[in-house]
Amino acid sequence: MAELLIVPVLALGVILGLYELFAIHADMNFRGSHWFGHGLHAIGLMIIALFATMNTEFFLGITGLAKTGIPFITNALMLRIAVGLILIIKIHSISAIGGGGRGLAEKWTHTLIITVLVVIAPYVWPFLAPILPSWAT
């Protein structure tokens, strides 16, 4: 069975959350405490999304869903893509709320970059872990 990853999720969540924060800041020109509040939300959202994508095999193993034979449920990549689609909707919903009436103010390129990074994080982690500080692994 796969192991539960917590510290790597937190480390990558902060990194990707900060990227999301700076990307939306550049797109929407936030000022003051609203920028900080969105940053806290972005980091929290990245941690939740990364927890889902990086622990997919663990979840499938402990729930017994891996043995069901249902193609969509037993395919970890498909579940990660589903999390990515939910993430796209969530990011654009938040940017529409903060957009001051402009609606969907965050650029699609930023949303797609962050979503792809979250979806491929479990595949990149084995290569990234050796170059990160020991507290992040």
QUIPEVEN-V387012 format. One line per field, one symbol per residue. ss: DSSP state (A for helix, B for strand, O for the rest). A space follows every 10 residues. Layout:
ss=???
//
This chain:
ss=OOOOOOAAAA AAAAAAAAAA AAAAAAAAOO OAAAAAAAAA AAAAAAAAAA AAAAOAAAAA AAAOAAAOOO AAAAOAAAAA AAAAAAAAAA AAAAAAAAOO OOOOOOOAAA AAAAAAAAAA AAAAAAAAAA AOOAAAO
//
